[in-house]
Amino acid sequence: MVVNLDGLTTPYFIIYQDKLDKNIEDYKTALINEWPNSQLSFSVKTNSLPWLLEYIRDKGIFAEVVSKEEYLLAKRCGYKDNEIIFNGPIKNKDIFLDSLTMGATVNIDSKEELNFLFGLNEQSRNNIGIRINPNPDIFEEKDIAYKNDGFRFGFSEETGELNRAISIVRGASDSVGLHIHCNSITRSKEVYIALANYAKKIIKKYDLKVSYIDIGGGFFGGIPGKTTAREYISVIKNVLSKVVDINVTKLIIEPGSAIIGSCVDLVTKVIDVKETCRSRIVTTDGSRIHIDPLWAKKSYVYTLENKSDSNITKQIICGYTCMDHDRLMTIYNDKKLECGDKIIYHRVGAYSVTFGGMFISYYPDVYIKKSENIEKVRGKISVDDFYNIHSL
């Protein structure tokens, strides 16, 4: 359905197709120029909107999934099994073996999955990988959140668990893939240099025949002044090309927010303003539920559309829920907000559109802006929808 921008009911998400295309093209071009034998994939958990998955599938981007449900959703959206990267530690035996047999790239992330491999005959498979648990000591403390306790995913080289995993995979395949993703705070190039060097050390130590290296995601994308796609891929190549032939070993990357994060806005409206003895409270029809999955953010890139030209020292922007801590941000020395004014949050496409729960008010509309046209691709969840989901 094609609609006009004026008169849309808030709250709603809007995806800017031109920005989405630019983010995709940046990463595609970087891979083509630096490591042509490569595959761009998209982290489905970051934003699993069916329209988005179908759109990026048509652009040759694989789906990276971490559950049976995401795997089946990708298939529902038109992906073939061999266009799916299957990660995560919660694969059951049936979906694990089925996906492996049908040609999905499967990165093993649990001891149970290793047990599933016993009994498989060794053959020329190139779609089995092992997730590595990197030693946090390889990173600067400013770059990662788990310097003391380490990461929870993958097999540790230092404890011998990676050695065992490699031995088991070698019994089921004549080559092995390596998956070495980790989340970082800074998204800096240095994180990927450290990961690549760690992978290089493991490849040399175990004399691995490596079918692919999956370095995961966690990149910037579409943010002026931040590390570019080309810069990321270049530093990864500079390290890994010393131990693998980039024409033989495939590089896989799995950006999520770098693709969709910067090209989505949430448009909200002010529905009430209160002057308390402490603060000016601005209540909106948006919520932290929509755009702050960890309930931790304190600021956003935003725009105000308001009637007043006067400034006010401090305003606390709150959501629609009945929880006092549903406070999205505090703004200072900005335009005075009144009922009916709009607050537009920019760069909120990651862990938002399909992440938040249906609490008090349900999922809002989602639109795509294509040139001068606005198309609705998800309608607001109704009471009947909610009832049917939660009833037998």
BALOBA-1460 file (C-alpha; in Angstrom, 3 decimals):
// residues 392
<rec num="1" residu="m" x="0.000" y="0.000" z="0.000"/>
<rec num="2" residu="v" x="1.413" y="3.404" z="-1.017"/>
<rec num="3" residu="v" x="0.587" y="6.313" z="1.303"/>
<rec num="4" residu="n" x="1.550" y="9.944" z="1.817"/>
<rec num="5" residu="l" x="3.918" y="10.917" z="4.627"/>
<rec num="6" residu="d" x="1.537" y="13.560" z="5.952"/>
<rec num="7" residu="g" x="-1.023" y="12.218" z="8.350"/>
<rec num="8" residu="l" x="0.701" y="8.968" z="9.319"/>
<rec num="9" residu="t" x="-0.302" y="7.762" z="12.769"/>
<rec num="10" residu="t" x="2.527" y="7.772" z="15.280"/>
<rec num="11" residu="p" x="4.496" y="5.967" z="16.458"/>
<rec num="12" residu="y" x="5.984" y="4.390" z="13.370"/>
<rec num="13" residu="f" x="9.314" y="3.256" z="12.003"/>
<rec num="14" residu="i" x="10.440" y="4.456" z="8.597"/>
<rec num="15" residu="i" x="13.238" y="2.816" z="6.597"/>
<rec num="16" residu="y" x="15.051" y="4.966" z="4.043"/>
<rec num="17" residu="q" x="15.755" y="2.716" z="1.088"/>
<rec num="18" residu="d" x="18.457" y="4.957" z="-0.391"/>
<rec num="19" residu="k" x="20.477" y="4.800" z="2.840"/>
<rec num="20" residu="l" x="19.962" y="1.044" z="3.055"/>
<rec num="21" residu="d" x="21.197" y="0.623" z="-0.508"/>
<rec num="22" residu="k" x="24.249" y="2.755" z="0.243"/>
<rec num="23" residu="n" x="25.194" y="0.667" z="3.282"/>
<rec num="24" residu="i" x="24.826" y="-2.545" z="1.291"/>
<rec num="25" residu="e" x="26.847" y="-1.204" z="-1.620"/>
<rec num="26" residu="d" x="29.644" y="0.000" z="0.678"/>
<rec num="27" residu="y" x="30.201" y="-3.504" z="2.061"/>
<rec num="28" residu="k" x="29.759" y="-5.237" z="-1.279"/>
<rec num="29" residu="t" x="32.301" y="-2.928" z="-2.900"/>
<rec num="30" residu="a" x="34.768" y="-3.352" z="-0.037"/>
<rec num="31" residu="l" x="34.631" y="-7.132" z="-0.358"/>
<rec num="32" residu="i" x="34.937" y="-7.100" z="-4.146"/>
<rec num="33" residu="n" x="37.981" y="-4.840" z="-3.996"/>
<rec num="34" residu="e" x="39.767" y="-6.469" z="-1.072"/>
<rec num="35" residu="w" x="38.696" y="-10.136" z="-0.962"/>
<rec num="36" residu="p" x="36.646" y="-11.119" z="-4.054"/>
<rec num="37" residu="n" x="36.179" y="-14.709" z="-2.837"/>
<rec num="38" residu="s" x="33.835" y="-13.556" z="-0.091"/>
<rec num="39" residu="q" x="30.241" y="-13.529" z="1.056"/>
<rec num="40" residu="l" x="28.250" y="-10.713" z="2.621"/>
<rec num="41" residu="s" x="25.581" y="-11.966" z="5.003"/>
<rec num="42" residu="f" x="23.056" y="-10.171" z="7.212"/>
<rec num="43" residu="s" x="22.484" y="-10.781" z="10.913"/>
<rec num="44" residu="v" x="18.778" y="-11.680" z="10.994"/>
<rec num="45" residu="k" x="18.479" y="-11.124" z="14.746"/>
<rec num="46" residu="t" x="19.389" y="-7.471" z="14.250"/>
<rec num="47" residu="n" x="16.186" y="-6.821" z="12.323"/>
<rec num="48" residu="s" x="14.067" y="-9.761" z="11.162"/>
<rec num="49" residu="l" x="11.414" y="-7.748" z="9.316"/>
<rec num="50" residu="p" x="10.306" y="-10.027" z="6.435"/>
<rec num="51" residu="w" x="10.312" y="-7.164" z="3.920"/>
<rec num="52" residu="l" x="13.951" y="-6.470" z="4.793"/>
<rec num="53" residu="l" x="15.033" y="-10.113" z="4.532"/>
<rec num="54" residu="e" x="13.374" y="-10.484" z="1.141"/>
<rec num="55" residu="y" x="14.890" y="-7.215" z="-0.072"/>
<rec num="56" residu="i" x="18.465" y="-8.062" z="0.870"/>
<rec num="57" residu="r" x="18.081" y="-11.641" z="-0.385"/>
<rec num="58" residu="d" x="17.361" y="-10.183" z="-3.826"/>
<rec num="59" residu="k" x="20.671" y="-8.314" z="-3.552"/>
<rec num="60" residu="g" x="22.647" y="-11.519" z="-3.055"/>
<rec num="61" residu="i" x="23.152" y="-11.166" z="0.697"/>
<rec num="62" residu="f" x="23.048" y="-14.377" z="2.735"/>
<rec num="63" residu="a" x="21.056" y="-14.737" z="5.978"/>
<rec num="64" residu="e" x="22.950" y="-15.290" z="9.237"/>
<rec num="65" residu="v" x="20.659" y="-17.019" z="11.745"/>
<rec num="66" residu="v" x="21.029" y="-18.280" z="15.309"/>
<rec num="67" residu="s" x="17.938" y="-20.432" z="15.904"/>
<rec num="68" residu="k" x="15.637" y="-22.915" z="14.208"/>
<rec num="69" residu="e" x="12.968" y="-20.219" z="14.080"/>
<rec num="70" residu="e" x="15.268" y="-17.760" z="12.304"/>
<rec num="71" residu="y" x="16.387" y="-20.513" z="9.933"/>
<rec num="72" residu="l" x="12.794" y="-21.291" z="8.970"/>
<rec num="73" residu="l" x="11.980" y="-17.576" z="8.695"/>
<rec num="74" residu="a" x="14.862" y="-17.140" z="6.263"/>
<rec num="75" residu="k" x="13.514" y="-20.047" z="4.220"/>
<rec num="76" residu="r" x="10.029" y="-18.514" z="4.342"/>
<rec num="77" residu="c" x="11.527" y="-15.292" z="2.962"/>
<rec num="78" residu="g" x="12.944" y="-17.140" z="-0.029"/>
<rec num="79" residu="y" x="16.431" y="-18.141" z="1.064"/>
<rec num="80" residu="k" x="17.852" y="-21.457" z="-0.087"/>
<rec num="81" residu="d" x="19.646" y="-23.573" z="2.501"/>
<rec num="82" residu="n" x="23.018" y="-22.860" z="0.907"/>
<rec num="83" residu="e" x="22.361" y="-19.126" z="1.325"/>
<rec num="84" residu="i" x="22.138" y="-19.405" z="5.126"/>
<rec num="85" residu="i" x="24.897" y="-19.080" z="7.753"/>
<rec num="86" residu="f" x="23.780" y="-21.016" z="10.850"/>
<rec num="87" residu="n" x="25.387" y="-19.845" z="14.106"/>
<rec num="88" residu="g" x="24.602" y="-20.010" z="17.812"/>
<rec num="89" residu="p" x="24.768" y="-22.710" z="20.514"/>
<rec num="90" residu="i" x="21.088" y="-23.797" z="20.519"/>
<rec num="91" residu="k" x="20.787" y="-25.914" z="17.349"/>
<rec num="92" residu="n" x="18.980" y="-29.205" z="17.994"/>
<rec num="93" residu="k" x="20.135" y="-32.390" z="16.267"/>
<rec num="94" residu="d" x="17.488" y="-32.468" z="13.549"/>
<rec num="95" residu="i" x="17.939" y="-28.888" z="12.326"/>
<rec num="96" residu="f" x="21.726" y="-29.180" z="12.716"/>
<rec num="97" residu="l" x="22.024" y="-32.278" z="10.523"/>
<rec num="98" residu="d" x="19.358" y="-31.136" z="8.060"/>
<rec num="99" residu="s" x="20.985" y="-27.748" z="7.538"/>
<rec num="100" residu="l" x="24.417" y="-29.324" z="7.150"/>
<rec num="101" residu="t" x="23.140" y="-31.869" z="4.630"/>
<rec num="102" residu="m" x="21.241" y="-29.238" z="2.642"/>
<rec num="103" residu="g" x="24.333" y="-27.066" z="2.259"/>
<rec num="104" residu="a" x="23.976" y="-24.330" z="4.877"/>
<rec num="105" residu="t" x="27.195" y="-23.010" z="6.375"/>
<rec num="106" residu="v" x="27.089" y="-24.317" z="9.949"/>
<rec num="107" residu="n" x="29.353" y="-22.893" z="12.651"/>
<rec num="108" residu="i" x="29.567" y="-25.223" z="15.643"/>
<rec num="109" residu="d" x="29.226" y="-23.496" z="19.002"/>
<rec num="110" residu="s" x="28.502" y="-26.233" z="21.556"/>
<rec num="111" residu="k" x="29.839" y="-29.604" z="22.666"/>
<rec num="112" residu="e" x="26.471" y="-31.152" z="21.883"/>
<rec num="113" residu="e" x="26.833" y="-30.106" z="18.254"/>
<rec num="114" residu="l" x="30.242" y="-31.780" z="18.137"/>
<rec num="115" residu="n" x="28.576" y="-34.997" z="19.276"/>
<rec num="116" residu="f" x="26.120" y="-34.705" z="16.383"/>
<rec num="117" residu="l" x="29.072" y="-35.097" z="14.005"/>
<rec num="118" residu="f" x="30.029" y="-38.561" z="15.255"/>
<rec num="119" residu="g" x="28.972" y="-41.151" z="12.716"/>
<rec num="120" residu="l" x="29.192" y="-38.795" z="9.752"/>
<rec num="121" residu="n" x="31.628" y="-40.035" z="7.149"/>
<rec num="122" residu="e" x="34.477" y="-37.746" z="6.167"/>
<rec num="123" residu="q" x="33.820" y="-36.201" z="2.801"/>
<rec num="124" residu="s" x="34.544" y="-33.060" z="0.818"/>
<rec num="125" residu="r" x="32.404" y="-30.755" z="2.903"/>
<rec num="126" residu="n" x="33.354" y="-27.108" z="3.036"/>
<rec num="127" residu="n" x="30.412" y="-25.910" z="5.130"/>
<rec num="128" residu="i" x="31.402" y="-26.918" z="8.684"/>
<rec num="129" residu="g" x="33.010" y="-24.307" z="10.893"/>
<rec num="130" residu="i" x="34.051" y="-23.933" z="14.512"/>
<rec num="131" residu="r" x="33.451" y="-20.839" z="16.571"/>
<rec num="132" residu="i" x="36.586" y="-19.716" z="18.382"/>
<rec num="133" residu="n" x="36.464" y="-18.239" z="21.878"/>
<rec num="134" residu="p" x="39.129" y="-15.525" z="21.651"/>
<rec num="135" residu="n" x="41.334" y="-14.813" z="24.626"/>
<rec num="136" residu="p" x="40.256" y="-11.372" z="25.929"/>
<rec num="137" residu="d" x="43.917" y="-10.518" z="26.537"/>
<rec num="138" residu="i" x="44.359" y="-9.874" z="22.802"/>
<rec num="139" residu="f" x="42.172" y="-6.757" z="23.052"/>
<rec num="140" residu="e" x="42.619" y="-3.350" z="24.599"/>
<rec num="141" residu="e" x="40.460" y="-2.937" z="27.700"/>
<rec num="142" residu="k" x="38.668" y="0.049" z="26.165"/>
<rec num="143" residu="d" x="37.486" y="-2.068" z="23.230"/>
<rec num="144" residu="i" x="35.581" y="-4.891" z="24.938"/>
<rec num="145" residu="a" x="33.143" y="-5.326" z="27.800"/>
<rec num="146" residu="y" x="34.295" y="-8.711" z="29.110"/>
<rec num="147" residu="k" x="38.011" y="-8.253" z="29.680"/>
<rec num="148" residu="n" x="37.896" y="-9.939" z="33.094"/>
<rec num="149" residu="d" x="35.397" y="-12.757" z="32.547"/>
<rec num="150" residu="g" x="35.943" y="-13.416" z="28.856"/>
<rec num="151" residu="f" x="33.433" y="-14.214" z="26.127"/>
<rec num="152" residu="r" x="30.693" y="-16.834" z="26.407"/>
<rec num="153" residu="f" x="30.690" y="-18.210" z="22.851"/>
<rec num="154" residu="g" x="32.990" y="-20.617" z="21.042"/>
<rec num="155" residu="f" x="35.776" y="-23.033" z="21.978"/>
<rec num="156" residu="s" x="38.847" y="-21.896" z="23.896"/>
<rec num="157" residu="e" x="42.297" y="-22.609" z="22.503"/>
<rec num="158" residu="e" x="43.919" y="-22.048" z="25.887"/>
<rec num="159" residu="t" x="41.861" y="-24.751" z="27.654"/>
<rec num="160" residu="g" x="42.211" y="-27.404" z="24.953"/>
<rec num="161" residu="e" x="38.545" y="-27.325" z="23.945"/>
<rec num="162" residu="l" x="39.342" y="-25.884" z="20.523"/>
<rec num="163" residu="n" x="41.890" y="-28.635" z="19.868"/>
<rec num="164" residu="r" x="39.250" y="-31.274" z="20.606"/>
<rec num="165" residu="a" x="36.697" y="-29.520" z="18.388"/>
<rec num="166" residu="i" x="39.164" y="-29.347" z="15.495"/>
<rec num="167" residu="s" x="39.929" y="-33.075" z="15.841"/>
<rec num="168" residu="i" x="36.239" y="-33.982" z="15.713"/>
<rec num="169" residu="v" x="35.489" y="-31.756" z="12.727"/>
<rec num="170" residu="r" x="38.491" y="-33.172" z="10.882"/>
<rec num="171" residu="g" x="36.857" y="-36.577" z="11.263"/>
<rec num="172" residu="a" x="33.757" y="-35.355" z="9.439"/>
<rec num="173" residu="s" x="35.246" y="-33.006" z="6.855"/>
<rec num="174" residu="d" x="38.450" y="-32.577" z="4.906"/>
<rec num="175" residu="s" x="38.486" y="-28.846" z="5.645"/>
<rec num="176" residu="v" x="37.339" y="-26.547" z="8.420"/>
<rec num="177" residu="g" x="35.832" y="-23.090" z="8.646"/>
<rec num="178" residu="l" x="36.707" y="-20.684" z="11.438"/>
<rec num="179" residu="h" x="34.171" y="-18.343" z="13.034"/>
<rec num="180" residu="i" x="35.730" y="-15.649" z="15.223"/>
<rec num="181" residu="h" x="33.134" y="-12.965" z="15.886"/>
<rec num="182" residu="c" x="33.021" y="-10.944" z="19.090"/>
<rec num="183" residu="n" x="31.120" y="-7.868" z="20.189"/>
<rec num="184" residu="s" x="33.103" y="-4.764" z="20.992"/>
<rec num="185" residu="i" x="32.395" y="-1.400" z="22.574"/>
<rec num="186" residu="t" x="34.360" y="0.745" z="20.162"/>
<rec num="187" residu="r" x="33.938" y="-1.148" z="16.832"/>
<rec num="188" residu="s" x="37.506" y="-0.098" z="16.097"/>
<rec num="189" residu="k" x="39.789" y="-1.506" z="13.389"/>
<rec num="190" residu="e" x="42.084" y="-2.728" z="16.144"/>
<rec num="191" residu="v" x="39.453" y="-5.241" z="17.273"/>
<rec num="192" residu="y" x="39.473" y="-6.896" z="13.847"/>
<rec num="193" residu="i" x="43.254" y="-6.793" z="13.593"/>
<rec num="194" residu="a" x="43.389" y="-8.641" z="16.929"/>
<rec num="195" residu="l" x="40.792" y="-11.202" z="15.810"/>
<rec num="196" residu="a" x="42.566" y="-11.787" z="12.504"/>
<rec num="197" residu="n" x="45.921" y="-12.259" z="14.240"/>
<rec num="198" residu="y" x="44.369" y="-14.724" z="16.670"/>
<rec num="199" residu="a" x="42.877" y="-16.703" z="13.783"/>
<rec num="200" residu="k" x="46.241" y="-16.592" z="12.000"/>
<rec num="201" residu="k" x="47.959" y="-18.079" z="15.040"/>
<rec num="202" residu="i" x="45.438" y="-20.918" z="15.231"/>
<rec num="203" residu="i" x="45.675" y="-21.685" z="11.509"/>
<rec num="204" residu="k" x="49.459" y="-21.976" z="11.764"/>
<rec num="205" residu="k" x="49.478" y="-23.942" z="15.024"/>
<rec num="206" residu="y" x="47.034" y="-26.603" z="13.826"/>
<rec num="207" residu="d" x="48.127" y="-26.539" z="10.173"/>
<rec num="208" residu="l" x="44.512" y="-26.048" z="9.126"/>
<rec num="209" residu="k" x="43.084" y="-26.381" z="5.651"/>
<rec num="210" residu="v" x="40.643" y="-23.496" z="5.983"/>
<rec num="211" residu="s" x="37.581" y="-23.432" z="3.737"/>
<rec num="212" residu="y" x="36.358" y="-20.095" z="5.084"/>
<rec num="213" residu="i" x="36.969" y="-17.509" z="7.773"/>
<rec num="214" residu="d" x="33.831" y="-15.931" z="9.224"/>
<rec num="215" residu="i" x="34.887" y="-12.827" z="11.124"/>
<rec num="216" residu="g" x="31.324" y="-11.935" z="12.137"/>
<rec num="217" residu="g" x="29.931" y="-8.439" z="12.386"/>
<rec num="218" residu="g" x="29.965" y="-5.559" z="14.842"/>
<rec num="219" residu="f" x="31.054" y="-2.983" z="12.260"/>
<rec num="220" residu="f" x="30.088" y="0.632" z="11.748"/>
<rec num="221" residu="g" x="28.007" y="1.423" z="8.704"/>
<rec num="222" residu="g" x="26.512" y="4.631" z="7.364"/>
<rec num="223" residu="i" x="27.951" y="6.790" z="10.169"/>
<rec num="224" residu="p" x="30.030" y="9.778" z="9.002"/>
<rec num="225" residu="g" x="33.509" y="9.936" z="10.486"/>
<rec num="226" residu="k" x="33.593" y="6.298" z="11.599"/>
<rec num="227" residu="t" x="35.584" y="3.368" z="10.238"/>
<rec num="228" residu="t" x="34.488" y="2.493" z="6.702"/>
<rec num="229" residu="a" x="33.706" y="-0.912" z="5.232"/>
<rec num="230" residu="r" x="36.821" y="-0.748" z="3.055"/>
<rec num="231" residu="e" x="39.022" y="0.040" z="6.064"/>
<rec num="232" residu="y" x="37.684" y="-2.950" z="8.019"/>
<rec num="233" residu="i" x="38.130" y="-5.444" z="5.185"/>
<rec num="234" residu="s" x="41.554" y="-4.068" z="4.306"/>
<rec num="235" residu="v" x="43.039" y="-4.611" z="7.774"/>
<rec num="236" residu="i" x="41.503" y="-8.096" z="7.979"/>
<rec num="237" residu="k" x="43.013" y="-9.007" z="4.613"/>
<rec num="238" residu="n" x="46.428" y="-7.593" z="5.526"/>
<rec num="239" residu="v" x="46.702" y="-10.085" z="8.384"/>
<rec num="240" residu="l" x="44.980" y="-13.190" z="7.037"/>
<rec num="241" residu="s" x="46.465" y="-13.124" z="3.545"/>
<rec num="242" residu="k" x="49.754" y="-14.129" z="5.176"/>
<rec num="243" residu="v" x="48.355" y="-17.573" z="6.093"/>
<rec num="244" residu="v" x="45.587" y="-18.290" z="3.559"/>
<rec num="245" residu="d" x="45.170" y="-17.900" z="-0.173"/>
<rec num="246" residu="i" x="42.355" y="-15.364" z="-0.491"/>
<rec num="247" residu="n" x="41.417" y="-16.918" z="-3.829"/>
<rec num="248" residu="v" x="40.789" y="-20.273" z="-2.125"/>
<rec num="249" residu="t" x="39.670" y="-19.428" z="1.424"/>
<rec num="250" residu="k" x="36.401" y="-17.528" z="1.528"/>
<rec num="251" residu="l" x="35.885" y="-14.539" z="3.819"/>
<rec num="252" residu="i" x="32.421" y="-14.249" z="5.380"/>
<rec num="253" residu="i" x="31.203" y="-11.166" z="7.212"/>
<rec num="254" residu="e" x="27.901" y="-10.791" z="9.074"/>
<rec num="255" residu="p" x="27.033" y="-7.109" z="9.543"/>
<rec num="256" residu="g" x="23.671" y="-6.295" z="11.066"/>
<rec num="257" residu="s" x="23.526" y="-2.775" z="12.440"/>
<rec num="258" residu="a" x="26.091" y="-1.677" z="9.830"/>
<rec num="259" residu="i" x="23.472" y="-2.461" z="7.181"/>
<rec num="260" residu="i" x="20.166" y="-1.448" z="8.796"/>
<rec num="261" residu="g" x="21.009" y="0.612" z="11.888"/>
<rec num="262" residu="s" x="21.650" y="4.010" z="10.321"/>
<rec num="263" residu="c" x="18.772" y="4.023" z="7.825"/>
<rec num="264" residu="v" x="15.768" y="3.764" z="10.180"/>
<rec num="265" residu="d" x="13.911" y="6.471" z="12.126"/>
<rec num="266" residu="l" x="11.279" y="6.164" z="14.831"/>
<rec num="267" residu="v" x="8.700" y="8.950" z="14.618"/>
<rec num="268" residu="t" x="6.852" y="9.716" z="17.863"/>
<rec num="269" residu="k" x="4.423" y="12.355" z="19.107"/>
<rec num="270" residu="v" x="4.120" y="14.264" z="22.375"/>
<rec num="271" residu="i" x="0.880" y="13.285" z="24.115"/>
<rec num="272" residu="d" x="1.292" y="15.025" z="27.478"/>
<rec num="273" residu="v" x="3.495" y="17.585" z="29.252"/>
<rec num="274" residu="k" x="3.698" y="17.957" z="33.024"/>
<rec num="275" residu="e" x="5.515" y="20.505" z="35.152"/>
<rec num="276" residu="t" x="6.539" y="18.797" z="38.392"/>
<rec num="277" residu="c" x="8.366" y="20.311" z="41.336"/>
<rec num="278" residu="r" x="11.583" y="18.910" z="39.908"/>
<rec num="279" residu="s" x="11.316" y="18.639" z="36.124"/>
<rec num="280" residu="r" x="9.361" y="19.111" z="32.925"/>
<rec num="281" residu="i" x="8.081" y="15.657" z="31.936"/>
<rec num="282" residu="v" x="7.274" y="15.099" z="28.260"/>
<rec num="283" residu="t" x="5.290" y="11.907" z="27.620"/>
<rec num="284" residu="t" x="5.280" y="10.492" z="24.092"/>
<rec num="285" residu="d" x="3.655" y="7.595" z="22.266"/>
<rec num="286" residu="g" x="7.090" y="6.033" z="21.728"/>
<rec num="287" residu="s" x="8.996" y="4.044" z="24.324"/>
<rec num="288" residu="r" x="12.353" y="2.613" z="25.261"/>
<rec num="289" residu="i" x="10.717" y="-0.690" z="24.348"/>
<rec num="290" residu="h" x="10.895" y="0.383" z="20.704"/>
<rec num="291" residu="i" x="14.551" y="1.425" z="20.455"/>
<rec num="292" residu="d" x="16.469" y="0.595" z="23.639"/>
<rec num="293" residu="p" x="16.460" y="-3.193" z="24.138"/>
<rec num="294" residu="l" x="18.872" y="-3.079" z="27.076"/>
<rec num="295" residu="w" x="17.159" y="-0.070" z="28.702"/>
<rec num="296" residu="a" x="20.566" y="1.557" z="28.992"/>
<rec num="297" residu="k" x="20.807" y="4.350" z="26.414"/>
<rec num="298" residu="k" x="20.748" y="7.962" z="27.569"/>
<rec num="299" residu="s" x="20.984" y="9.906" z="24.312"/>
<rec num="300" residu="y" x="20.028" y="9.679" z="20.647"/>
<rec num="301" residu="v" x="20.497" y="11.472" z="17.378"/>
<rec num="302" residu="y" x="17.109" y="13.180" z="17.127"/>
<rec num="303" residu="t" x="15.095" y="15.918" z="15.453"/>
<rec num="304" residu="l" x="12.235" y="17.957" z="16.923"/>
<rec num="305" residu="e" x="9.242" y="19.055" z="14.881"/>
<rec num="306" residu="n" x="7.518" y="21.543" z="17.135"/>
<rec num="307" residu="k" x="5.475" y="24.715" z="17.189"/>
<rec num="308" residu="s" x="7.393" y="26.755" z="19.762"/>
<rec num="309" residu="d" x="10.486" y="28.816" z="18.986"/>
<rec num="310" residu="s" x="11.396" y="29.288" z="22.631"/>
<rec num="311" residu="n" x="14.044" y="27.180" z="24.338"/>
<rec num="312" residu="i" x="13.765" y="25.459" z="27.677"/>
<rec num="313" residu="t" x="16.611" y="24.402" z="29.951"/>
<rec num="314" residu="k" x="15.700" y="20.779" z="30.611"/>
<rec num="315" residu="q" x="13.031" y="18.328" z="29.416"/>
<rec num="316" residu="i" x="12.771" y="14.632" z="30.288"/>
<rec num="317" residu="i" x="11.421" y="12.613" z="27.358"/>
<rec num="318" residu="c" x="9.363" y="9.644" z="28.516"/>
<rec num="319" residu="g" x="7.552" y="6.749" z="26.900"/>
<rec num="320" residu="y" x="3.957" y="5.609" z="26.916"/>
<rec num="321" residu="t" x="4.347" y="2.773" z="29.423"/>
<rec num="322" residu="c" x="3.303" y="2.973" z="33.060"/>
<rec num="323" residu="m" x="6.877" y="2.405" z="34.237"/>
<rec num="324" residu="d" x="8.612" y="5.426" z="35.706"/>
<rec num="325" residu="h" x="11.962" y="4.365" z="34.262"/>
<rec num="326" residu="d" x="10.609" y="4.508" z="30.699"/>
<rec num="327" residu="r" x="12.679" y="7.656" z="30.154"/>
<rec num="328" residu="l" x="14.290" y="7.783" z="26.738"/>
<rec num="329" residu="m" x="16.517" y="10.800" z="27.224"/>
<rec num="330" residu="t" x="16.900" y="14.186" z="28.847"/>
<rec num="331" residu="i" x="17.387" y="17.103" z="26.470"/>
<rec num="332" residu="y" x="18.905" y="20.433" z="27.467"/>
<rec num="333" residu="n" x="18.530" y="23.931" z="26.037"/>
<rec num="334" residu="d" x="16.314" y="22.799" z="23.197"/>
<rec num="335" residu="k" x="12.953" y="23.829" z="21.787"/>
<rec num="336" residu="k" x="10.019" y="23.723" z="24.166"/>
<rec num="337" residu="l" x="7.868" y="20.669" z="23.454"/>
<rec num="338" residu="e" x="4.082" y="20.737" z="23.579"/>
<rec num="339" residu="c" x="1.309" y="18.247" z="22.858"/>
<rec num="340" residu="g" x="1.227" y="17.264" z="19.200"/>
<rec num="341" residu="d" x="4.907" y="18.012" z="18.565"/>
<rec num="342" residu="k" x="7.040" y="15.230" z="17.120"/>
<rec num="343" residu="i" x="10.319" y="13.698" z="18.225"/>
<rec num="344" residu="i" x="12.116" y="11.733" z="15.518"/>
<rec num="345" residu="y" x="14.859" y="9.324" z="16.575"/>
<rec num="346" residu="h" x="17.461" y="8.609" z="13.894"/>
<rec num="347" residu="r" x="19.717" y="5.574" z="13.334"/>
<rec num="348" residu="v" x="17.526" y="3.183" z="15.322"/>
<rec num="349" residu="g" x="17.194" y="0.249" z="12.916"/>
<rec num="350" residu="a" x="19.154" y="-2.311" z="14.949"/>
<rec num="351" residu="y" x="17.534" y="-4.422" z="17.673"/>
<rec num="352" residu="s" x="14.372" y="-2.367" z="17.522"/>
<rec num="353" residu="v" x="11.763" y="-2.972" z="14.814"/>
<rec num="354" residu="t" x="11.277" y="-6.665" z="15.628"/>
<rec num="355" residu="f" x="13.026" y="-6.851" z="18.997"/>
<rec num="356" residu="g" x="10.823" y="-5.130" z="21.574"/>
<rec num="357" residu="g" x="7.921" y="-6.949" z="23.169"/>
<rec num="358" residu="m" x="4.223" y="-6.257" z="22.761"/>
<rec num="359" residu="f" x="3.800" y="-4.568" z="26.122"/>
<rec num="360" residu="i" x="0.808" y="-2.313" z="26.850"/>
<rec num="361" residu="s" x="0.801" y="-1.048" z="23.255"/>
<rec num="362" residu="y" x="1.735" y="-3.381" z="20.417"/>
<rec num="363" residu="y" x="4.197" y="-3.308" z="17.507"/>
<rec num="364" residu="p" x="3.809" y="-0.086" z="15.488"/>
<rec num="365" residu="d" x="3.542" y="0.436" z="11.739"/>
<rec num="366" residu="v" x="6.672" y="0.199" z="9.588"/>
<rec num="367" residu="y" x="7.086" y="2.142" z="6.340"/>
<rec num="368" residu="i" x="9.671" y="2.184" z="3.566"/>
<rec num="369" residu="k" x="10.548" y="5.464" z="1.891"/>
<rec num="370" residu="k" x="11.316" y="4.747" z="-1.756"/>
<rec num="371" residu="s" x="12.263" y="7.931" z="-3.564"/>
<rec num="372" residu="e" x="9.140" y="10.089" z="-3.123"/>
<rec num="373" residu="n" x="6.814" y="7.219" z="-2.196"/>
<rec num="374" residu="i" x="6.030" y="5.796" z="1.226"/>
<rec num="375" residu="e" x="4.977" y="2.143" z="1.399"/>
<rec num="376" residu="k" x="3.659" y="0.360" z="4.484"/>
<rec num="377" residu="v" x="5.346" y="-3.018" z="4.992"/>
<rec num="378" residu="r" x="4.044" y="-3.897" z="8.453"/>
<rec num="379" residu="g" x="0.792" y="-2.849" z="10.027"/>
<rec num="380" residu="k" x="0.334" y="-2.123" z="13.721"/>
<rec num="381" residu="i" x="-0.415" y="-5.285" z="15.652"/>
<rec num="382" residu="s" x="-4.087" y="-5.320" z="16.627"/>
<rec num="383" residu="v" x="-5.780" y="-6.648" z="19.743"/>
<rec num="384" residu="d" x="-7.061" y="-9.577" z="17.678"/>
<rec num="385" residu="d" x="-3.512" y="-10.313" z="16.507"/>
<rec num="386" residu="f" x="-2.285" y="-10.230" z="20.092"/>
<rec num="387" residu="y" x="-5.145" y="-12.449" z="21.288"/>
<rec num="388" residu="n" x="-4.510" y="-15.027" z="18.574"/>
<rec num="389" residu="i" x="-0.772" y="-15.133" z="19.283"/>
<rec num="390" residu="h" x="-1.338" y="-15.786" z="22.977"/>
<rec num="391" residu="s" x="-4.269" y="-18.197" z="22.672"/>
<rec num="392" residu="l" x="-4.653" y="-21.796" z="21.544"/>
